[in-house]
Amino acid sequence: MAAPVSPQYPKTDPKFKQYWTSTRKDVGIYNNNYSPGRYFSPRDINFLGSVNSELMGDIIECVVQVFKIAAYETNTNIYGESSSDKGKIFYSGIDLSCLVQREDITADGSQGYGPDRKQDIVYRFRERDCITTNYFPEIGDLVLYNERYYEIDNVVQEQFLGGHPDKSWSLIVNTHYTRLSKLNLVERQT
């Protein structure tokens, strides 16, 4: 398919020569319709951001509390693990709105020590919310959702509008259910 000819992207412009060749095969998700910035202008991104913000904040209203790990305040042993007497130390939590995709809780009692509950949850945070709150999730941080704590396993920051890396949209966070005995957040009964 031939490249679109417009004043913004003239076909003969040497700056865009690498995009507008008929032999180019590495166009990825664009198939043969590569058009940088045509449909996702800053105005479009602001519009989508305001609609998304209203949808997540006023309609869905799913707010979770996230806790950033305090790496320098956490005491570690010679292997780099948190000490067993104090555990990991976390900063105070902040509230963020997100979309939640959760699986059912499963119990595995085959190890002989009683049942072990497992649940994986995927959280989708708006990148704009993370920027305004100055919070960026990392592996080891905690998420409080439905009165349970989930530890972050992986952070995916590759949801781009139109496939453009400079138009990042959200942060996808994979978590697993964690035991209260591993945390230094909740005062436990002794």
Phi and psi in degrees as GROMACS dihedral restraints (atoms count N, CA, C in turn):
[ dihedral_restraints ]
;  ai    aj    ak    al  type     phi  dphi    fc
    3     4     5     6     1   -74.0    20    10
    4     5     6     7     1   153.0    20    10
    6     7     8     9     1   -72.5    20    10
    7     8     9    10     1   146.8    20    10
    9    10    11    12     1   -69.1    20    10
   10    11    12    13     1   140.9    20    10
   12    13    14    15     1  -104.4    20    10
   13    14    15    16     1   120.1    20    10
   15    16    17    18     1  -149.1    20    10
   16    17    18    19     1   165.2    20    10
   18    19    20    21     1   -61.3    20    10
   19    20    21    22     1   -28.9    20    10
   21    22    23    24     1   -75.0    20    10
   22    23    24    25     1   -38.8    20    10
   24    25    26    27     1  -128.8    20    10
   25    26    27    28     1    74.6    20    10
   27    28    29    30     1   -67.4    20    10
   28    29    30    31     1   142.6    20    10
   30    31    32    33     1   -65.4    20    10
   31    32    33    34     1   -28.3    20    10
   33    34    35    36     1   -94.5    20    10
   34    35    36    37     1     4.0    20    10
   36    37    38    39     1   -69.1    20    10
   37    38    39    40     1   122.9    20    10
   39    40    41    42     1   -64.7    20    10
   40    41    42    43     1   -23.4    20    10
   42    43    44    45     1   -65.6    20    10
   43    44    45    46     1   -30.1    20    10
   45    46    47    48     1  -106.2    20    10
   46    47    48    49     1    17.0    20    10
   48    49    50    51     1   -60.3    20    10
   49    50    51    52     1   -40.5    20    10
   51    52    53    54     1   -64.7    20    10
   52    53    54    55     1   -25.2    20    10
   54    55    56    57     1   -82.3    20    10
   55    56    57    58     1   -32.9    20    10
   57    58    59    60     1  -106.1    20    10
   58    59    60    61     1    49.3    20    10
   60    61    62    63     1  -110.5    20    10
   61    62    63    64     1   145.7    20    10
   63    64    65    66     1   -76.1    20    10
   64    65    66    67     1   -13.9    20    10
   66    67    68    69     1   -95.1    20    10
   67    68    69    70     1    -0.4    20    10
   69    70    71    72     1   -71.1    20    10
   70    71    72    73     1   125.0    20    10
   72    73    74    75     1  -115.2    20    10
   73    74    75    76     1    -6.1    20    10
   75    76    77    78     1   -98.8    20    10
   76    77    78    79     1    44.0    20    10
   78    79    80    81     1   -87.1    20    10
   79    80    81    82     1    -0.7    20    10
   81    82    83    84     1    58.1    20    10
   82    83    84    85     1  -127.9    20    10
   84    85    86    87     1   -72.6    20    10
   85    86    87    88     1   -10.8    20    10
   87    88    89    90     1   -80.5    20    10
   88    89    90    91     1    -9.1    20    10
   90    91    92    93     1    56.6    20    10
   91    92    93    94     1  -125.6    20    10
   93    94    95    96     1  -106.1    20    10
   94    95    96    97     1    19.8    20    10
   96    97    98    99     1  -114.6    20    10
   97    98    99   100     1    44.1    20    10
   99   100   101   102     1   -70.8    20    10
  100   101   102   103     1   125.0    20    10
  102   103   104   105     1  -146.4    20    10
  103   104   105   106     1    92.7    20    10
  105   106   107   108     1   -66.3    20    10
  106   107   108   109     1   119.7    20    10
  108   109   110   111     1    76.2    20    10
  109   110   111   112     1    10.6    20    10
  111   112   113   114     1   -73.0    20    10
  112   113   114   115     1   -44.8    20    10
  114   115   116   117     1  -103.5    20    10
  115   116   117   118     1   -12.8    20    10
  117   118   119   120     1  -120.1    20    10
  118   119   120   121     1    65.2    20    10
  120   121   122   123     1   -73.8    20    10
  121   122   123   124     1   167.3    20    10
  123   124   125   126     1   -56.3    20    10
  124   125   126   127     1   -33.6    20    10
  126   127   128   129     1   -65.9    20    10
  127   128   129   130     1   -42.0    20    10
  129   130   131   132     1   -65.2    20    10
  130   131   132   133     1   -40.4    20    10
  132   133   134   135     1   -65.6    20    10
  133   134   135   136     1   -41.0    20    10
  135   136   137   138     1   -63.7    20    10
  136   137   138   139     1   -39.6    20    10
  138   139   140   141     1   -64.1    20    10
  139   140   141   142     1   -48.9    20    10
  141   142   143   144     1   -62.0    20    10
  142   143   144   145     1   -37.3    20    10
  144   145   146   147     1   -64.7    20    10
  145   146   147   148     1   -40.8    20    10
  147   148   149   150     1   -69.9    20    10
  148   149   150   151     1   -39.1    20    10
  150   151   152   153     1   -65.5    20    10
  151   152   153   154     1   -44.1    20    10
  153   154   155   156     1   -64.8    20    10
  154   155   156   157     1   -40.0    20    10
  156   157   158   159     1   -63.5    20    10
  157   158   159   160     1   -44.0    20    10
  159   160   161   162     1   -66.4    20    10
  160   161   162   163     1   -40.3    20    10
  162   163   164   165     1   -63.2    20    10
  163   164   165   166     1   -47.5    20    10
  165   166   167   168     1   -75.3    20    10
  166   167   168   169     1   -35.5    20    10
  168   169   170   171     1   -84.4    20    10
  169   170   171   172     1   -36.0    20    10
  171   172   173   174     1  -106.8    20    10
  172   173   174   175     1   -25.4    20    10
  174   175   176   177     1  -105.7    20    10
  175   176   177   178     1   -53.7    20    10
  177   178   179   180     1   -76.1    20    10
  178   179   180   181     1   -43.7    20    10
  180   181   182   183     1    51.6    20    10
  181   182   183   184     1    45.9    20    10
  183   184   185   186     1  -101.2    20    10
  184   185   186   187     1   106.1    20    10
  186   187   188   189     1  -112.1    20    10
  187   188   189   190     1   129.4    20    10
  189   190   191   192     1  -117.0    20    10
  190   191   192   193     1   161.9    20    10
  192   193   194   195     1  -109.8    20    10
  193   194   195   196     1   129.9    20    10
  195   196   197   198     1  -114.8    20    10
  196   197   198   199     1   143.1    20    10
  198   199   200   201     1  -121.8    20    10
  199   200   201   202     1   123.0    20    10
  201   202   203   204     1   -85.9    20    10
  202   203   204   205     1   135.5    20    10
  204   205   206   207     1   -73.1    20    10
  205   206   207   208     1   136.7    20    10
  207   208   209   210     1   -95.8    20    10
  208   209   210   211     1    89.6    20    10
  210   211   212   213     1   -65.0    20    10
  211   212   213   214     1   -37.5    20    10
  213   214   215   216     1   -78.7    20    10
  214   215   216   217     1   -20.9    20    10
  216   217   218   219     1   -90.5    20    10
  217   218   219   220     1   -13.5    20    10
  219   220   221   222     1   -82.7    20    10
  220   221   222   223     1   125.9    20    10
  222   223   224   225     1   -78.2    20    10
  223   224   225   226     1   136.0    20    10
  225   226   227   228     1  -122.5    20    10
  226   227   228   229     1   157.7    20    10
  228   229   230   231     1   -91.2    20    10
  229   230   231   232     1  -169.7    20    10
  231   232   233   234     1   -69.9    20    10
  232   233   234   235     1   -14.8    20    10
  234   235   236   237     1   -94.0    20    10
  235   236   237   238     1     0.3    20    10
  237   238   239   240     1    84.1    20    10
  238   239   240   241     1     9.9    20    10
  240   241   242   243     1   -91.1    20    10
  241   242   243   244     1   154.2    20    10
  243   244   245   246     1   -68.6    20    10
  244   245   246   247     1   146.9    20    10
  246   247   248   249     1   -68.2    20    10
  247   248   249   250     1   149.3    20    10
  249   250   251   252     1   -75.9    20    10
  250   251   252   253     1   -21.2    20    10
  252   253   254   255     1   -77.8    20    10
  253   254   255   256     1   -36.6    20    10
  255   256   257   258     1  -108.8    20    10
  256   257   258   259     1   -29.8    20    10
  258   259   260   261     1    76.8    20    10
  259   260   261   262     1  -165.1    20    10
  261   262   263   264     1   -78.9    20    10
  262   263   264   265     1   146.9    20    10
  264   265   266   267     1  -107.1    20    10
  265   266   267   268     1   136.9    20    10
  267   268   269   270     1  -124.3    20    10
  268   269   270   271     1   150.0    20    10
  270   271   272   273     1   -73.7    20    10
  271   272   273   274     1   166.6    20    10
  273   274   275   276     1   -63.9    20    10
  274   275   276   277     1   151.9    20    10
  276   277   278   279     1   -79.5    20    10
  277   278   279   280     1   154.9    20    10
  279   280   281   282     1  -124.0    20    10
  280   281   282   283     1   153.8    20    10
  282   283   284   285     1   -94.5    20    10
  283   284   285   286     1   133.7    20    10
  285   286   287   288     1  -136.3    20    10
  286   287   288   289     1   142.0    20    10
  288   289   290   291     1   -86.8    20    10
  289   290   291   292     1   147.3    20    10
  291   292   293   294     1  -159.2    20    10
  292   293   294   295     1   172.0    20    10
  294   295   296   297     1  -102.2    20    10
  295   296   297   298     1   139.7    20    10
  297   298   299   300     1  -119.9    20    10
  298   299   300   301     1   131.1    20    10
  300   301   302   303     1  -123.7    20    10
  301   302   303   304     1   109.8    20    10
  303   304   305   306     1  -119.0    20    10
  304   305   306   307     1   152.6    20    10
  306   307   308   309     1  -101.2    20    10
  307   308   309   310     1   169.4    20    10
  309   310   311   312     1   -71.4    20    10
  310   311   312   313     1   153.0    20    10
  312   313   314   315     1   -78.3    20    10
  313   314   315   316     1   131.8    20    10
  315   316   317   318     1  -115.6    20    10
  316   317   318   319     1   150.5    20    10
  318   319   320   321     1  -121.1    20    10
  319   320   321   322     1   131.0    20    10
  321   322   323   324     1  -118.0    20    10
  322   323   324   325     1   113.2    20    10
  324   325   326   327     1  -110.6    20    10
  325   326   327   328     1    20.8    20    10
  327   328   329   330     1   -84.7    20    10
  328   329   330   331     1    -6.3    20    10
  330   331   332   333     1   -88.1    20    10
  331   332   333   334     1    -7.3    20    10
  333   334   335   336     1    87.0    20    10
  334   335   336   337     1    -2.7    20    10
  336   337   338   339     1  -106.9    20    10
  337   338   339   340     1    16.0    20    10
  339   340   341   342     1   101.9    20    10
  340   341   342   343     1   172.4    20    10
  342   343   344   345     1   -71.1    20    10
  343   344   345   346     1   144.0    20    10
  345   346   347   348     1  -116.8    20    10
  346   347   348   349     1   115.3    20    10
  348   349   350   351     1   -86.1    20    10
  349   350   351   352     1   137.9    20    10
  351   352   353   354     1  -133.1    20    10
  352   353   354   355     1   140.7    20    10
  354   355   356   357     1  -157.7    20    10
  355   356   357   358     1   134.3    20    10
  357   358   359   360     1  -110.1    20    10
  358   359   360   361     1   138.7    20    10
  360   361   362   363     1  -134.1    20    10
  361   362   363   364     1   141.7    20    10
  363   364   365   366     1  -111.3    20    10
  364   365   366   367     1   124.4    20    10
  366   367   368   369     1  -108.1    20    10
  367   368   369   370     1   140.9    20    10
  369   370   371   372     1  -120.7    20    10
  370   371   372   373     1   107.6    20    10
  372   373   374   375     1   -98.4    20    10
  373   374   375   376     1   143.8    20    10
  375   376   377   378     1   -72.5    20    10
  376   377   378   379     1   132.5    20    10
  378   379   380   381     1   -63.5    20    10
  379   380   381   382     1   -33.7    20    10
  381   382   383   384     1   -64.0    20    10
  382   383   384   385     1   -38.3    20    10
  384   385   386   387     1   -64.9    20    10
  385   386   387   388     1   -39.4    20    10
  387   388   389   390     1   -65.4    20    10
  388   389   390   391     1   -35.7    20    10
  390   391   392   393     1   -69.4    20    10
  391   392   393   394     1   -43.4    20    10
  393   394   395   396     1   -69.8    20    10
  394   395   396   397     1   -31.1    20    10
  396   397   398   399     1   -90.9    20    10
  397   398   399   400     1    -4.1    20    10
  399   400   401   402     1    58.7    20    10
  400   401   402   403     1    40.8    20    10
  402   403   404   405     1  -125.3    20    10
  403   404   405   406     1   126.3    20    10
  405   406   407   408     1  -125.9    20    10
  406   407   408   409     1   118.8    20    10
  408   409   410   411     1   -64.0    20    10
  409   410   411   412     1   143.6    20    10
  411   412   413   414     1  -133.7    20    10
  412   413   414   415     1   161.7    20    10
  414   415   416   417     1   -62.2    20    10
  415   416   417   418     1   131.3    20    10
  417   418   419   420     1   102.8    20    10
  418   419   420   421     1   -16.2    20    10
  420   421   422   423     1   -70.0    20    10
  421   422   423   424     1   164.2    20    10
  423   424   425   426     1  -115.4    20    10
  424   425   426   427     1   149.1    20    10
  426   427   428   429     1  -124.5    20    10
  427   428   429   430     1   128.1    20    10
  429   430   431   432     1   -99.9    20    10
  430   431   432   433     1   115.8    20    10
  432   433   434   435     1  -143.0    20    10
  433   434   435   436     1   129.9    20    10
  435   436   437   438     1    57.1    20    10
  436   437   438   439     1    40.4    20    10
  438   439   440   441     1    58.7    20    10
  439   440   441   442     1    27.8    20    10
  441   442   443   444     1  -130.9    20    10
  442   443   444   445     1   150.5    20    10
  444   445   446   447     1  -102.1    20    10
  445   446   447   448     1   135.8    20    10
  447   448   449   450     1  -125.9    20    10
  448   449   450   451     1   131.4    20    10
  450   451   452   453     1   -94.4    20    10
  451   452   453   454     1   138.6    20    10
  453   454   455   456     1   -76.6    20    10
  454   455   456   457     1   126.3    20    10
  456   457   458   459     1   -95.6    20    10
  457   458   459   460     1   -39.5    20    10
  459   460   461   462     1  -153.0    20    10
  460   461   462   463     1   146.5    20    10
  462   463   464   465     1  -124.1    20    10
  463   464   465   466     1   124.7    20    10
  465   466   467   468     1  -112.1    20    10
  466   467   468   469     1   122.4    20    10
  468   469   470   471     1  -119.0    20    10
  469   470   471   472     1    43.9    20    10
  471   472   473   474     1  -123.9    20    10
  472   473   474   475     1    39.2    20    10
  474   475   476   477     1  -103.5    20    10
  475   476   477   478     1    98.4    20    10
  477   478   479   480     1  -106.5    20    10
  478   479   480   481     1   142.6    20    10
  480   481   482   483     1   -75.2    20    10
  481   482   483   484     1   125.2    20    10
  483   484   485   486     1    66.0    20    10
  484   485   486   487     1    11.6    20    10
  486   487   488   489     1    79.4    20    10
  487   488   489   490     1     8.2    20    10
  489   490   491   492     1   -88.9    20    10
  490   491   492   493     1   121.8    20    10
  492   493   494   495     1   -62.3    20    10
  493   494   495   496     1   -24.3    20    10
  495   496   497   498     1   -82.2    20    10
  496   497   498   499     1    -0.6    20    10
  498   499   500   501     1  -119.6    20    10
  499   500   501   502     1    59.6    20    10
  501   502   503   504     1   -70.2    20    10
  502   503   504   505     1   141.5    20    10
  504   505   506   507     1  -115.3    20    10
  505   506   507   508     1   -44.2    20    10
  507   508   509   510     1  -148.4    20    10
  508   509   510   511     1   167.3    20    10
  510   511   512   513     1  -114.3    20    10
  511   512   513   514     1   124.1    20    10
  513   514   515   516     1  -103.1    20    10
  514   515   516   517     1   123.6    20    10
  516   517   518   519     1  -118.8    20    10
  517   518   519   520     1   122.9    20    10
  519   520   521   522     1   -97.2    20    10
  520   521   522   523     1   130.8    20    10
  522   523   524   525     1  -133.3    20    10
  523   524   525   526     1   167.8    20    10
  525   526   527   528     1  -135.5    20    10
  526   527   528   529     1   153.2    20    10
  528   529   530   531     1   -65.6    20    10
  529   530   531   532     1   132.5    20    10
  531   532   533   534     1  -119.5    20    10
  532   533   534   535     1   153.8    20    10
  534   535   536   537     1   -78.8    20    10
  535   536   537   538     1   147.9    20    10
  537   538   539   540     1   -67.3    20    10
  538   539   540   541     1   -26.0    20    10
  540   541   542   543     1   -67.6    20    10
  541   542   543   544     1   -18.5    20    10
  543   544   545   546     1   -88.7    20    10
  544   545   546   547     1    -7.0    20    10
  546   547   548   549     1  -107.0    20    10
  547   548   549   550     1   154.9    20    10
  549   550   551   552     1  -115.3    20    10
  550   551   552   553     1    40.5    20    10
  552   553   554   555     1  -111.4    20    10
  553   554   555   556     1   -36.1    20    10
  555   556   557   558     1  -109.8    20    10
  556   557   558   559     1   133.2    20    10
  558   559   560   561     1   -74.6    20    10
  559   560   561   562     1   122.7    20    10
  561   562   563   564     1   -97.2    20    10
  562   563   564   565     1   153.2    20    10
  564   565   566   567     1   -74.5    20    10
  565   566   567   568     1   138.1    20    10
